[in-house]
Structures are given as structure tokens and as C-alpha cells.
Amino acid sequence: MTVARDPGGFPVTRTPAGVARSARGARDLATLDARISGCYACPRLVAWREEVARVKRASFRDQDYWGRPVPGLGPADARIAVVGLAPAAHGGNRTGRVFTGDRSGDWIFAALWRAGLASQPTSTHIGDGLELTGVRIAAAVRCAPPDNAPTPEERDTCSPWLARELALLPDLRVVVVLGGFGWTALWPVLAAAGYRLPRPRPAFGHGAEVELEGPRGRLTLLGSYHVSQQNTFTGRLTEPMLDAVLARATELAGRSTGE
Ligand code: SF4
């Protein structure tokens, strides 16, 4: 069967059922990333991401915006996953790399660097030399939403991409969840992956820690306040707070393999 491709050469997915099918069939992260990049399943978000890419922010007027869904970043042997909310309109939606090119990214990549998980403390554009070690970073929703607020329907439509991404990390032991939206989005993903979930669901909070048992052994969820400017400007999230969560993640990831 011939797969339709968009003008960027990415295989096209247009429906929620198509997302589920296409995600399930992705055999590796490179295939998954390409399929995510060609997703058009949420009409409201497609319109928004493309409108933002067309109008641009004045300070980025000379740049070509990505204007597509933003895939995850990091190696397949990652033991830690970091899951955020969604790309920023002029961050990931501009640069094409998750958390790259905005203040939230400045925070998370600097923290990953301090934790020994990133090769450099900054992430400005594809090709800037950044490499991650032992960690994969992704968003629960892959398209920039208006007001940073995806709908529950958009969250659910997008969730098979995240489910498949986590399934393609065979050494995964810890998921650091940035913010309550990602925390909520993750439960159905983990249930579908065969993890036994506690009832009632543990509440999200900074430093929340939940151990799950599943088909691939133990997986620990760690909660952190999101690295949004709303939190970092107000001091609700400080660098030591974020560093402590990532230190706990690296401790758990190492301990699970006896290192
Ligand atoms: S939010 Fe997810 S499911 Fe919706 S169009 Fe973007 S990539 Fe596709």
C-alpha cells in the first residue's frame, strides 16, 4: 500500500484511529518521529501551529518555522523519560525540537546538563550540538496548542504516540512528569502498556513518587512542577527543586540496574 506523504515528505496521519494504527506499527524511534511529524489528526491544533508558523513572532521573522508536531529527543537506551505538556508556539513549533528555543527549554536542558544527562546546558536549534545521554524527553501533546491548553480530546488523540515512544525504550525505569497535565495524560498510557495502576490515582505534586509494576518490571513516576515561566518566574519551581527531582531519577535509574 502506498503511504501518502505531505510536502515535507512525512507519512500522513489524519484521524485518531490512524494515530493509533500508525503509532502501534512504528518499529523504532526514527520511524515514530517521522510519523509524528506528519500527523494532522487534530484540526484545531493543525490550524494553530500552521497559523503561528505563518505569522511568526517579530523577533523570529527571518526564520522558517517548523509548524508541525514535535517529536521526542534522546536515545533508545534511555532509562529516564521526561514528559512535558506540549510544544510552545515560538519554541518547539519554531525550532522543530522539543523544548528548544524558549525559556522552558532553557530551564530543563540546563537542569539535565547539571544532572549529567545532557552534553551542554543550552538548546537553541537543531544542529547546535546538543546530545542527551540516558534520557528521552517528549511532550504529552505534540502540537503547540492555543494558550498552552490542549483539550482532553486532543490529549487522548495524541496519546498513542507517547505510548509507543515509551514502549520503544526497553530500558525505561523512571518517568519524570512535568506538571499535572502530563501526570493525568500518562495514566491511560501506562494502563494500556500493562502497568497495574493504584486506585485512586495518586495526586500530582512536586516530588510525588509512585512505583508501578508492569510487563517490564518496575517503573517509577516522579512529579515535578512544570518548567513554565509561570512557575519559574514566580519561584514556585526553583533550580534546586528541579535538580532534586532529576537527582532522584538518576539514582532510581542507576539502582534498578545495580549501578
Ligand atoms: S496533537 Fe498529536 S494527534 Fe493531534 S495533530 Fe498533533 S501530533 Fe497529531
Boltz pocket constraint, residues with backbone or C-beta under 6 A from the ligand:
constraints:
  - pocket:
      binder: B
      contacts: [[A, 19], [A, 36], [A, 39], [A, 40], [A, 41], [A, 42], [A, 45], [A, 46], [A, 69], [A, 141], [A, 142], [A, 143], [A, 154], [A, 157], [A, 158], [A, 159]]
      max_distance: 6.0
